[in-house]
Amino acid sequence: MTDKFMLGAQDILLVIDIQNDFCPGGSLAVPRGDEVVPLINGLASKFSHVVLTQDWHPRGHLSFASSHPGKKPYQTIEVAYGTQVLWPDHCVQGTEGAAFREDLAVPHAELVLRKGYQREIDSYSAFYENDRKTHTGLAGYLRERDFRRVFLAGLAFDFCVRYSAEDAYREGFQAIVIEDACQGIDAMAPWRPRVSCSGPWASAAFPETRSKPGRPRREVAHRFKSFRKSTSDRVLITSSAVSQPRDSDIDLGQGTSEKIRYH
Ligand SMILES: [Zn+2]
């Protein structure tokens, strides 16, 4: 029996990093990242409250391989807060690559939360920067506004969505990842960053395994799914699709198609 979520005033949708550089044609493209945009638009129309996050780096950011002579993208370096993966230059402040996708249509989003703007520290999570100590302010914002459940969608499933979901739980919110409204980059990654997980459940819920090149994204998704039951009070993985009803599907229905640019 399908038990759809009843969305209410204490629910918020957190849309992670739907930016040009993370979509095909961008400098750090998530395969098929653009394909989730129509789904997110429809999903967002079901929520009264939406927050968008935006990766927003200064030129010469620590996470850019180009900032480290002799280093190439996807190599790692040791920094003050641990291991940092080096990326191609991406989401540089004010550039087209950092802009939201033109077809992202969430005009009622109440907050655009920028992250990664400090030159010396990266930020995968929407809640904490990668030192795991520096707050972005999002938890305080959500608490002050009395939100309780955080639904997550966006890019990339296995990085910023994952860490944001973990940290939402860490901060006392119920965290629900809408898996089909996410795309991951794991399939192209022969590495995996060792950003420490939070909470005693994290190592079980998100086992840190070194990915092999070509590992299909679905395999990662399966790892999420296989813990779905045991983490139901922590991070819930669900689907927006009504055509494949599961325990806790959201009724997506039809969304709006109004276009808006955010800057
Ligand atoms: Zn970044």
Boltz pocket constraint, residues with backbone or C-beta under 6 A from the ligand:
constraints:
  - pocket:
      binder: B
      contacts: [[A, 55], [A, 56], [A, 57], [A, 63], [A, 90], [A, 91], [A, 116], [A, 123]]
      max_distance: 6.0
